[in-house]
Amino acid sequence: MPPITSELGVDSKAIADARSKAIIEGIEHIAPSHVLWLPSSTLKMVLDHVERRANEGAYVSMPLTREEEGIGIAGGLAMGGAKPLLVVQDNGIGNALAALTTFAQPYHLPLLLIVSQRGGLNEYNSMIHTLCERVDDIVDAAGLRFFKLDERIPVDRWATTVVAAWEHAHMTHRPVLLLANLLY
């Protein structure tokens, strides 16, 4: 399928690729010990990189079946002194809420979740809109700290924002969600 180019000449694939590369750069800089992730076509470039680097011995890659499973495993790793990172989609945040608010947050676990945002402009899956367009409000209502990466943040600042979010999680000893819109 050819890239979608708008009347203004915006190439959505090029945007997604540049943003994914910036996320990858941030991950490389923080050098996690473990990367826990759920399959996602939106995160394909990032997850392919994670698997490649895990095969090179850079860190342990752990595919997950559910988001709350990842919070539990990452929490245990963090308590044991490891540096876990989670990479998930926002359509699974509802699954993770109880684990985040009753385990990670009260036990002061420094976890960073890189959360790809779905919904909004350029979203092709109509099922996604119901929950995903409300994730910011849901996470805020749950009292979880989050930062956003989207069209308002220049892509050349995305990698440093990944690092800053990681540092914030460790400085505050709390879970931090980095909501990243890779699509548009």
MDTraj code that builds the backbone (N, CA, C; nanometers):
import mdtraj as md
import numpy as np

residues = "MET PRO PRO ILE THR SER GLU LEU GLY VAL ASP SER LYS ALA ILE ALA ASP ALA ARG SER LYS ALA ILE ILE GLU GLY ILE GLU HIS ILE ALA PRO SER HIS VAL LEU TRP LEU PRO SER SER THR LEU LYS MET VAL LEU ASP HIS VAL GLU ARG ARG ALA ASN GLU GLY ALA TYR VAL SER MET PRO LEU THR ARG GLU GLU GLU GLY ILE GLY ILE ALA GLY GLY LEU ALA MET GLY GLY ALA LYS PRO LEU LEU VAL VAL GLN ASP ASN GLY ILE GLY ASN ALA LEU ALA ALA LEU THR THR PHE ALA GLN PRO TYR HIS LEU PRO LEU LEU LEU ILE VAL SER GLN ARG GLY GLY LEU ASN GLU TYR ASN SER MET ILE HIS THR LEU CYS GLU ARG VAL ASP ASP ILE VAL ASP ALA ALA GLY LEU ARG PHE PHE LYS LEU ASP GLU ARG ILE PRO VAL ASP ARG TRP ALA THR THR VAL VAL ALA ALA TRP GLU HIS ALA HIS MET THR HIS ARG PRO VAL LEU LEU LEU ALA ASN LEU LEU TYR".split()
xyz = np.array([
    [0.0840, -0.1165, 0.0000],
    [0.0000, 0.0000, 0.0000],
    [0.0897, 0.1244, 0.0000],
    [0.0675, 0.2174, -0.0933],
    [0.1525, 0.3370, -0.0985],
    [0.1236, 0.4289, 0.0206],
    [0.2241, 0.5088, 0.0606],
    [0.2011, 0.6013, 0.1721],
    [0.0912, 0.7007, 0.1381],
    [0.0171, 0.7384, 0.2396],
    [-0.0884, 0.8375, 0.2213],
    [-0.0246, 0.9754, 0.2242],
    [-0.0487, 1.0513, 0.1214],
    [0.0043, 1.1862, 0.1161],
    [-0.1132, 1.2815, 0.1067],
    [-0.1185, 1.3743, 0.1997],
    [-0.2290, 1.4694, 0.2018],
    [-0.2087, 1.5770, 0.0960],
    [-0.3088, 1.6634, 0.0853],
    [-0.2991, 1.7760, -0.0075],
    [-0.1813, 1.8659, 0.0264],
    [-0.1387, 1.8648, 0.1527],
    [-0.0265, 1.9473, 0.1957],
    [0.1074, 1.8765, 0.1777],
    [0.1028, 1.7547, 0.1224],
    [0.2253, 1.6812, 0.0981],
    [0.2768, 1.6063, 0.2201],
    [0.1913, 1.5814, 0.3181],
    [0.2331, 1.5106, 0.4388],
    [0.2313, 1.3607, 0.4122],
    [0.3429, 1.2956, 0.4311],
    [0.3570, 1.1522, 0.4124],
    [0.3441, 1.0859, 0.5495],
    [0.2284, 1.0221, 0.5752],
    [0.2018, 0.9659, 0.7072],
    [0.3007, 0.8558, 0.7448],
    [0.3468, 0.7764, 0.6479],
    [0.4451, 0.6726, 0.6786],
    [0.5767, 0.7348, 0.7203],
    [0.6179, 0.8397, 0.6545],
    [0.7429, 0.9067, 0.6908],
    [0.7338, 0.9657, 0.8313],
    [0.6171, 1.0192, 0.8656],
    [0.5965, 1.0740, 1.0001],
    [0.6071, 0.9617, 1.1029],
    [0.5359, 0.8512, 1.0789],
    [0.5388, 0.7372, 1.1721],
    [0.6797, 0.6810, 1.1859],
    [0.7520, 0.6710, 1.0752],
    [0.8890, 0.6188, 1.0797],
    [0.9808, 0.7108, 1.1600],
    [0.9717, 0.8408, 1.1374],
    [1.0567, 0.9362, 1.2104],
    [1.0276, 0.9324, 1.3597],
    [0.9004, 0.9242, 1.3955],
    [0.8630, 0.9187, 1.5369],
    [0.9080, 0.7868, 1.5994],
    [0.8937, 0.6771, 1.5268],
    [0.9390, 0.5469, 1.5771],
    [1.0901, 0.5474, 1.5982],
    [1.1639, 0.6047, 1.5048],
    [1.3098, 0.6123, 1.5190],
    [1.3487, 0.6949, 1.6407],
    [1.2737, 0.7999, 1.6693],
    [1.3025, 0.8819, 1.7869],
    [1.2751, 0.8043, 1.9159],
    [1.1674, 0.7270, 1.9176],
    [1.1378, 0.6415, 2.0339],
    [1.2521, 0.5409, 2.0530],
    [1.2965, 0.4811, 1.9447],
    [1.4073, 0.3852, 1.9494],
    [1.5327, 0.4520, 2.0048],
    [1.5627, 0.5715, 1.9598],
    [1.6795, 0.6444, 2.0091],
    [1.6697, 0.6655, 2.1606],
    [1.5514, 0.7009, 2.2078],
    [1.5317, 0.7187, 2.3512],
    [1.5511, 0.5890, 2.4271],
    [1.4974, 0.4796, 2.3742],
    [1.5137, 0.3487, 2.4387],
    [1.6616, 0.3119, 2.4464],
    [1.7334, 0.3331, 2.3381],
    [1.8764, 0.3022, 2.3374],
    [1.9508, 0.3838, 2.4433],
    [1.9122, 0.5077, 2.4603],
    [1.9800, 0.5939, 2.5585],
    [1.9534, 0.5484, 2.7025],
    [1.8308, 0.5099, 2.7329],
    [1.8014, 0.4697, 2.8709],
    [1.8548, 0.3308, 2.9026],
    [1.8809, 0.2505, 2.8020],
    [1.9394, 0.1175, 2.8177],
    [1.8687, 0.0345, 2.9246],
    [1.7424, -0.0003, 2.9017],
    [1.6709, -0.0829, 2.9995],
    [1.7325, -0.2224, 3.0076],
    [1.7074, -0.2895, 3.1191],
    [1.7546, -0.4276, 3.1314],
    [1.6563, -0.5252, 3.0675],
    [1.5285, -0.4865, 3.0674],
    [1.4211, -0.5692, 3.0124],
    [1.3241, -0.4787, 2.9364],
    [1.2751, -0.5257, 2.8238],
    [1.1681, -0.4561, 2.7521],
    [1.0520, -0.5538, 2.7410],
    [0.9412, -0.5170, 2.8043],
    [0.8197, -0.5977, 2.8038],
    [0.7231, -0.5331, 2.7064],
    [0.6610, -0.6110, 2.6186],
    [0.5802, -0.5508, 2.5136],
    [0.4655, -0.6409, 2.4719],
    [0.3650, -0.5754, 2.4139],
    [0.2537, -0.6456, 2.3509],
    [0.2614, -0.6224, 2.2005],
    [0.2224, -0.7220, 2.1209],
    [0.2252, -0.7056, 1.9761],
    [0.1401, -0.5863, 1.9312],
    [0.1879, -0.5163, 1.8287],
    [0.1176, -0.3996, 1.7779],
    [0.1698, -0.3647, 1.6396],
    [0.0788, -0.3512, 1.5440],
    [0.1216, -0.3094, 1.4106],
    [0.1695, -0.1639, 1.4126],
    [0.1125, -0.0819, 1.4978],
    [0.1538, 0.0590, 1.5080],
    [0.2972, 0.0697, 1.5578],
    [0.3357, -0.0210, 1.6457],
    [0.4691, -0.0187, 1.7059],
    [0.5678, -0.1111, 1.6344],
    [0.5349, -0.1561, 1.5136],
    [0.6157, -0.2563, 1.4446],
    [0.7635, -0.2198, 1.4369],
    [0.7957, -0.0991, 1.3971],
    [0.9361, -0.0601, 1.3834],
    [1.0073, -0.0648, 1.5196],
    [0.9410, -0.0166, 1.6224],
    [0.9994, -0.0166, 1.7565],
    [1.0182, -0.1591, 1.8053],
    [0.9158, -0.2420, 1.7894],
    [0.9244, -0.3793, 1.8387],
    [1.0243, -0.4633, 1.7594],
    [1.0356, -0.4405, 1.6303],
    [1.1383, -0.5089, 1.5514],
    [1.2771, -0.4727, 1.6042],
    [1.2967, -0.3465, 1.6375],
    [1.4244, -0.3023, 1.6935],
    [1.4495, -0.3696, 1.8291],
    [1.3467, -0.3731, 1.9132],
    [1.3597, -0.4360, 2.0452],
    [1.4046, -0.5813, 2.0293],
    [1.3414, -0.6545, 1.9410],
    [1.3775, -0.7948, 1.9209],
    [1.5198, -0.8095, 1.8661],
    [1.5563, -0.7230, 1.7727],
    [1.6913, -0.7274, 1.7160],
    [1.7961, -0.7021, 1.8252],
    [1.7731, -0.5988, 1.9078],
    [1.8684, -0.5642, 2.0141],
    [1.8709, -0.6719, 2.1231],
    [1.7572, -0.7327, 2.1513],
    [1.7553, -0.8417, 2.2494],
    [1.8374, -0.9597, 2.1981],
    [1.8268, -0.9895, 2.0690],
    [1.9065, -1.0976, 2.0097],
    [2.0553, -1.0674, 2.0143],
    [2.0902, -0.9385, 2.0189],
    [2.2303, -0.8963, 2.0307],
    [2.2761, -0.8941, 2.1766],
    [2.1846, -0.9196, 2.2703],
    [2.2201, -0.9228, 2.4116],
    [2.2115, -0.7885, 2.4830],
    [2.1489, -0.6879, 2.4203],
    [2.1396, -0.5551, 2.4818],
    [2.0481, -0.5555, 2.6042],
    [1.9441, -0.6370, 2.5995],
    [1.8492, -0.6502, 2.7101],
    [1.7639, -0.7732, 2.6873],
    [1.6804, -0.8025, 2.7824],
    [1.5882, -0.9157, 2.7711],
    [1.4574, -0.8635, 2.7130],
    [1.4074, -0.9283, 2.6110],
    [1.2790, -0.8945, 2.5508],
    [1.1749, -0.9924, 2.6032],
    [1.0609, -0.9386, 2.6490],
    [0.9560, -1.0242, 2.7040],
    [0.8218, -0.9900, 2.6401],
    [0.7779, -1.0693, 2.5419],
    [0.6432, -1.0473, 2.4884],
    [0.5389, -1.0849, 2.5944],
    [0.4317, -1.0089, 2.5974],
    [0.3263, -1.0265, 2.6976],
    [0.1951, -1.0650, 2.6312],
    [0.1032, -1.1162, 2.7117],
    [-0.0310, -1.1442, 2.6618],
    [-0.1308, -1.0381, 2.7079],
    [-0.1017, -0.9705, 2.8201],
    [-0.1916, -0.8672, 2.8729],
    [-0.1096, -0.7596, 2.9431],
    [-0.1636, -0.6408, 2.9457],
    [-0.0938, -0.5269, 3.0040],
    [-0.0706, -0.5426, 3.1538],
    [-0.1717, -0.5896, 3.2274],
    [-0.1546, -0.6029, 3.3723],
    [-0.0494, -0.7078, 3.4069],
    [-0.0343, -0.8071, 3.3226],
    [0.0730, -0.9047, 3.3383],
    [0.2080, -0.8326, 3.3316],
    [0.2202, -0.7414, 3.2381],
    [0.3435, -0.6642, 3.2238],
    [0.3736, -0.5779, 3.3449],
    [0.2706, -0.5164, 3.4025],
    [0.2898, -0.4334, 3.5221],
    [0.3413, -0.5213, 3.6368],
    [0.2828, -0.6394, 3.6534],
    [0.3264, -0.7303, 3.7590],
    [0.4708, -0.7756, 3.7408],
    [0.5035, -0.8179, 3.6207],
    [0.6402, -0.8643, 3.5936],
    [0.7389, -0.7484, 3.6069],
    [0.7072, -0.6350, 3.5453],
    [0.7968, -0.5187, 3.5521],
    [0.8135, -0.4715, 3.6967],
    [0.7050, -0.4751, 3.7733],
    [0.7130, -0.4354, 3.9134],
    [0.8083, -0.5251, 3.9915],
    [0.7970, -0.6548, 3.9703],
    [0.8881, -0.7484, 4.0362],
    [1.0322, -0.7257, 3.9938],
    [1.0529, -0.7002, 3.8662],
    [1.1879, -0.6723, 3.8173],
    [1.2440, -0.5455, 3.8817],
    [1.1611, -0.4414, 3.8872],
    [1.2059, -0.3143, 3.9469],
    [1.2404, -0.3338, 4.0947],
    [1.1576, -0.4090, 4.1675],
    [1.1864, -0.4348, 4.3090],
    [1.3168, -0.5119, 4.3258],
    [1.3518, -0.5905, 4.2262],
    [1.4758, -0.6667, 4.2301],
    [1.5965, -0.5909, 4.1776],
    [1.5776, -0.4633, 4.1424],
    [1.6893, -0.3806, 4.0977],
    [1.7088, -0.3728, 3.9476],
    [1.6225, -0.4374, 3.8700],
    [1.6326, -0.4308, 3.7239],
    [1.5733, -0.2991, 3.6735],
    [1.5925, -0.2728, 3.5452],
    [1.5423, -0.1507, 3.4823],
    [1.4460, -0.1869, 3.3685],
    [1.3219, -0.2266, 3.4032],
    [1.2279, -0.2675, 3.2986],
    [1.1622, -0.1484, 3.2288],
    [1.1257, -0.1701, 3.1047],
    [1.0509, -0.0738, 3.0239],
    [0.9343, -0.1497, 2.9631],
    [0.8163, -0.0868, 2.9611],
    [0.6999, -0.1481, 2.8973],
    [0.6650, -0.0706, 2.7710],
    [0.6277, -0.1424, 2.6655],
    [0.5861, -0.0825, 2.5391],
    [0.4519, -0.1456, 2.5021],
    [0.3461, -0.0625, 2.5050],
    [0.2096, -0.1121, 2.4848],
    [0.1286, -0.0116, 2.4032],
    [0.0066, -0.0495, 2.3695],
    [-0.0883, 0.0406, 2.3037],
    [-0.1877, 0.0931, 2.4061],
    [-0.2444, 0.2087, 2.3786],
    [-0.3380, 0.2677, 2.4747],
    [-0.4708, 0.1931, 2.4825],
    [-0.5045, 0.1112, 2.3838],
    [-0.6308, 0.0385, 2.3925],
    [-0.6261, -0.0698, 2.4999],
    [-0.5110, -0.0927, 2.5615],
    [-0.4994, -0.1866, 2.6715],
    [-0.4809, -0.1204, 2.8066],
    [-0.4870, 0.0119, 2.8111],
    [-0.4674, 0.0824, 2.9382],
    [-0.5758, 0.0447, 3.0390],
    [-0.6974, 0.0218, 2.9926],
    [-0.8034, -0.0211, 3.0834],
    [-0.7651, -0.1489, 3.1563],
    [-0.6979, -0.2401, 3.0852],
    [-0.6520, -0.3643, 3.1469],
    [-0.5468, -0.3381, 3.2546],
    [-0.4663, -0.2355, 3.2372],
    [-0.3536, -0.2089, 3.3261],
    [-0.3885, -0.1216, 3.4462],
    [-0.5050, -0.0577, 3.4445],
    [-0.5370, 0.0408, 3.5492],
    [-0.5286, -0.0142, 3.6917],
    [-0.5887, -0.1272, 3.7183],
    [-0.5859, -0.1814, 3.8544],
    [-0.4429, -0.2111, 3.8969],
    [-0.3637, -0.2704, 3.8107],
    [-0.2245, -0.3020, 3.8447],
    [-0.1427, -0.1746, 3.8669],
    [-0.1683, -0.0723, 3.7864],
    [-0.0954, 0.0536, 3.8022],
    [-0.1334, 0.1261, 3.9314],
    [-0.2640, 0.1291, 3.9606],
    [-0.3102, 0.2101, 4.0740],
    [-0.3084, 0.1369, 4.2075],
    [-0.3071, 0.0037, 4.2071],
    [-0.3067, -0.0690, 4.3349],
    [-0.1741, -0.1390, 4.3626],
    [-0.0857, -0.1410, 4.2649],
    [0.0437, -0.2056, 4.2842],
    [0.1583, -0.1093, 4.2545],
    [0.1728, -0.0693, 4.1300],
    [0.2890, 0.0120, 4.0911],
    [0.2938, 0.1468, 4.1628],
    [0.1822, 0.2158, 4.1662],
    [0.1820, 0.3488, 4.2278],
    [0.1991, 0.3442, 4.3797],
    [0.1178, 0.2679, 4.4541],
    [0.1345, 0.2687, 4.5996],
    [0.2660, 0.2063, 4.6480],
    [0.3248, 0.1189, 4.5673],
    [0.4515, 0.0578, 4.6065],
    [0.5718, 0.1340, 4.5509],
    [0.5458, 0.2507, 4.4955],
    [0.6517, 0.3422, 4.4504],
    [0.7468, 0.2763, 4.3507],
    [0.6888, 0.2144, 4.2493],
    [0.7691, 0.1450, 4.1494],
    [0.7997, 0.2375, 4.0320],
    [0.9269, 0.2584, 4.0047],
    [0.9657, 0.3466, 3.8944],
    [0.9549, 0.2764, 3.7596],
    [0.8371, 0.2803, 3.7013],
    [0.8131, 0.2128, 3.5737],
    [0.7813, 0.3157, 3.4666],
    [0.8390, 0.2971, 3.3491],
    [0.8015, 0.3782, 3.2335],
    [0.7260, 0.2891, 3.1367],
    [0.6089, 0.3383, 3.0948],
    [0.5319, 0.2730, 2.9908],
    [0.5311, 0.3638, 2.8691],
    [0.5859, 0.3173, 2.7589],
    [0.5715, 0.3876, 2.6322],
    [0.4436, 0.3336, 2.5708],
    [0.3460, 0.4214, 2.5546],
    [0.2117, 0.3821, 2.5151],
    [0.1797, 0.4452, 2.3799],
    [0.1658, 0.3635, 2.2769],
    [0.1290, 0.4210, 2.1477],
    [-0.0182, 0.4593, 2.1526],
    [-0.0453, 0.5803, 2.1079],
    [-0.1832, 0.6282, 2.1068],
    [-0.2490, 0.5967, 1.9749],
    [-0.3707, 0.5521, 1.9844],
    [-0.4506, 0.5216, 1.8671],
    [-0.5721, 0.6130, 1.8673],
    [-0.6468, 0.6097, 1.7621],
    [-0.7639, 0.6963, 1.7506],
    [-0.7256, 0.8288, 1.6881],
    [-0.8208, 0.9142, 1.6685],
    [-0.7922, 1.0459, 1.6110],
    [-0.7650, 1.0388, 1.4622],
    [-0.7009, 1.1418, 1.4124],
    [-0.6718, 1.1512, 1.2696],
    [-0.5823, 1.0371, 1.2235],
    [-0.6107, 0.9868, 1.1065],
    [-0.5349, 0.8805, 1.0408],
    [-0.5578, 0.7426, 1.1033],
    [-0.6529, 0.7294, 1.1958],
    [-0.6841, 0.5990, 1.2542],
    [-0.7778, 0.5240, 1.1609],
    [-0.7363, 0.4084, 1.1171],
    [-0.8134, 0.3297, 1.0222],
    [-0.9080, 0.2310, 1.0899],
    [-0.8903, 0.2013, 1.2170],
    [-0.9684, 0.0994, 1.2862],
    [-1.0777, 0.1672, 1.3692],
    [-1.2017, 0.1604, 1.3247],
    [-1.3105, 0.2313, 1.3916],
    [-1.3371, 0.1807, 1.5329],
    [-1.3041, 0.0566, 1.5631],
    [-1.3234, 0.0014, 1.6969],
    [-1.2365, 0.0742, 1.7995],
    [-1.1242, 0.1236, 1.7585],
    [-1.0263, 0.1858, 1.8480],
    [-1.0780, 0.3157, 1.9099],
    [-1.1568, 0.3915, 1.8376],
    [-1.1951, 0.5263, 1.8811],
    [-1.2671, 0.5305, 2.0157],
    [-1.3491, 0.4326, 2.0460],
    [-1.4327, 0.4363, 2.1664],
    [-1.3511, 0.4586, 2.2926],
    [-1.2477, 0.3826, 2.3138],
    [-1.1655, 0.3967, 2.4340],
    [-1.0468, 0.4896, 2.4123],
    [-0.9782, 0.4726, 2.3034],
    [-0.8496, 0.5390, 2.2837],
    [-0.8576, 0.6917, 2.2847],
    [-0.9651, 0.7466, 2.2344],
    [-0.9759, 0.8924, 2.2330],
    [-1.0004, 0.9495, 2.3720],
    [-1.0201, 0.8613, 2.4713],
    [-1.0453, 0.9067, 2.6086],
    [-0.9351, 0.8664, 2.7059],
    [-0.8299, 0.8071, 2.6559],
    [-0.7236, 0.7562, 2.7429],
    [-0.6607, 0.8674, 2.8267],
    [-0.6361, 0.9839, 2.7686],
    [-0.5767, 1.0938, 2.8463],
    [-0.6618, 1.1230, 2.9700],
    [-0.7924, 1.1332, 2.9506],
    [-0.8834, 1.1628, 3.0622],
    [-0.8872, 1.0486, 3.1632],
    [-0.8856, 0.9252, 3.1151],
    [-0.8898, 0.8079, 3.2036],
    [-0.7643, 0.8022, 3.2899],
    [-0.6491, 0.8192, 3.2285],
    [-0.5223, 0.8145, 3.3009],
    [-0.5139, 0.9299, 3.4012],
    [-0.5597, 1.0467, 3.3606],
    [-0.5602, 1.1623, 3.4503],
    [-0.6535, 1.1376, 3.5694],
    [-0.7723, 1.0864, 3.5435],
    [-0.8682, 1.0578, 3.6511],
    [-0.8144, 0.9524, 3.7479],
    [-0.7295, 0.8612, 3.6987],
    [-0.6702, 0.7575, 3.7839],
    [-0.5536, 0.8119, 3.8663],
    [-0.5151, 0.9365, 3.8413],
    [-0.4056, 0.9965, 3.9169],
    [-0.2686, 0.9483, 3.8741],
    [-0.2574, 0.9009, 3.7508],
    [-0.1288, 0.8541, 3.6994],
    [-0.0587, 0.9678, 3.6255],
    [0.0722, 0.9746, 3.6394],
    [0.1501, 1.0790, 3.5726],
    [0.1719, 1.0376, 3.4287],
    [0.1466, 1.1311, 3.3380],
    [0.1706, 1.1009, 3.1970],
    [0.2199, 1.2236, 3.1236],
    [0.2914, 1.1979, 3.0156],
    [0.3408, 1.3016, 2.9248],
    [0.2985, 1.2591, 2.7853],
    [0.2917, 1.3557, 2.6936],
    [0.2447, 1.3275, 2.5578],
    [0.3517, 1.3581, 2.4546],
    [0.3562, 1.2733, 2.3562],
    [0.4354, 1.2974, 2.2365],
    [0.3383, 1.2918, 2.1189],
    [0.3228, 1.4049, 2.0523],
    [0.2337, 1.4115, 1.9373],
    [0.2823, 1.5228, 1.8458],
    [0.1955, 1.5677, 1.7560],
    [0.2353, 1.6678, 1.6566],
    [0.2772, 1.8004, 1.7187],
    [0.2424, 1.8233, 1.8444],
    [0.2812, 1.9486, 1.9105],
    [0.4268, 1.9482, 1.9565],
    [0.4874, 1.8310, 1.9639],
    [0.6262, 1.8177, 2.0061],
    [0.7109, 1.7864, 1.8820],
    [0.8069, 1.8718, 1.8498],
    [0.8924, 1.8427, 1.7334],
    [0.9609, 1.7075, 1.7492],
    [0.9681, 1.6327, 1.6418],
    [1.0219, 1.4966, 1.6473],
    [1.1660, 1.4965, 1.6981],
    [1.2389, 1.6053, 1.6791],
    [1.3768, 1.6080, 1.7290],
    [1.3835, 1.6170, 1.8817],
    [1.2688, 1.6329, 1.9487],
    [1.2639, 1.6338, 2.0950],
    [1.2032, 1.5060, 2.1524],
    [1.1625, 1.4153, 2.0657],
    [1.0982, 1.2934, 2.1142],
    [1.1942, 1.2055, 2.1941],
    [1.3138, 1.1810, 2.1442],
    [1.4079, 1.0930, 2.2148],
    [1.4425, 1.1497, 2.3522],
    [1.4658, 1.2801, 2.3607],
    [1.4989, 1.3397, 2.4907],
    [1.3792, 1.3357, 2.5847],
    [1.2586, 1.3381, 2.5304],
    [1.1396, 1.3268, 2.6143],
    [1.1254, 1.1849, 2.6692],
    [1.1600, 1.0846, 2.5903],
    [1.1603, 0.9463, 2.6399],
    [1.2563, 0.9359, 2.7584],
    [1.3740, 0.9919, 2.7434],
    [1.4740, 0.9878, 2.8503],
    [1.4246, 1.0649, 2.9725],
    [1.3672, 1.1826, 2.9511],
    [1.3174, 1.2637, 3.0631],
    [1.2044, 1.1920, 3.1373],
    [1.1170, 1.1235, 3.0650],
    [1.0077, 1.0489, 3.1287],
    [1.0640, 0.9332, 3.2112],
    [1.1640, 0.8651, 3.1580],
    [1.2319, 0.7578, 3.2312],
    [1.2914, 0.8132, 3.3609],
    [1.3623, 0.9239, 3.3488],
    [1.4246, 0.9858, 3.4664],
    [1.3192, 1.0317, 3.5669],
    [1.2065, 1.0823, 3.5180],
    [1.0993, 1.1263, 3.6069],
    [1.0414, 1.0080, 3.6856],
    [1.0214, 0.8962, 3.6193],
    [0.9709, 0.7769, 3.6878],
    [1.0666, 0.7350, 3.7987],
    [1.1955, 0.7413, 3.7716],
    [1.2942, 0.6982, 3.8707],
    [1.3131, 0.8034, 3.9803],
    [1.3018, 0.9282, 3.9466],
    [1.3152, 1.0340, 4.0465],
    [1.1967, 1.0349, 4.1429],
    [1.0767, 1.0121, 4.0903],
    [0.9554, 1.0178, 4.1724],
    [0.9150, 0.8817, 4.2289],
    [0.9797, 0.7757, 4.1837],
    [0.9453, 0.6389, 4.2254],
    [0.7973, 0.6107, 4.2008],
    [0.7542, 0.6413, 4.0801],
    [0.6150, 0.6210, 4.0399],
    [0.6102, 0.5744, 3.8941],
    [0.5025, 0.5087, 3.8578],
    [0.4857, 0.4761, 3.7153],
    [0.4573, 0.6040, 3.6360],
    [0.5132, 0.6095, 3.5179],
    [0.4926, 0.7221, 3.4270],
    [0.4546, 0.6646, 3.2917],
    [0.3525, 0.7231, 3.2321],
    [0.3096, 0.6809, 3.0989],
    [0.3505, 0.7879, 2.9987],
    [0.4106, 0.7468, 2.8906],
    [0.4467, 0.8366, 2.7824],
    [0.3553, 0.8016, 2.6653],
    [0.2536, 0.8869, 2.6433],
    [0.1542, 0.8629, 2.5400],
    [0.2061, 0.9181, 2.4075],
    [0.2387, 0.8297, 2.3152],
    [0.3041, 0.8681, 2.1905],
    [0.2147, 0.8380, 2.0707],
    [0.1791, 0.9415, 1.9975],
    [0.0997, 0.9256, 1.8757],
    [0.1943, 0.9106, 1.7581],
    [0.2117, 0.7883, 1.7133],
    [0.3023, 0.7600, 1.6032],
    [0.2369, 0.7776, 1.4663],
    [0.1036, 0.7811, 1.4640],
    [0.0335, 0.7792, 1.3350],
    [0.0202, 0.9138, 1.2679],
    [-0.0040, 1.0201, 1.3431],
    [-0.0235, 1.1492, 1.2785],
    [0.0181, 1.2608, 1.3680],
])
top = md.Topology()
chain = top.add_chain()
for i, resn in enumerate(residues, 1):
    res = top.add_residue(resn, chain, resSeq=i)
    for name in ("N", "CA", "C"):
        top.add_atom(name, md.element.get_by_symbol(name[0]), res)
traj = md.Trajectory(xyz[None], top)
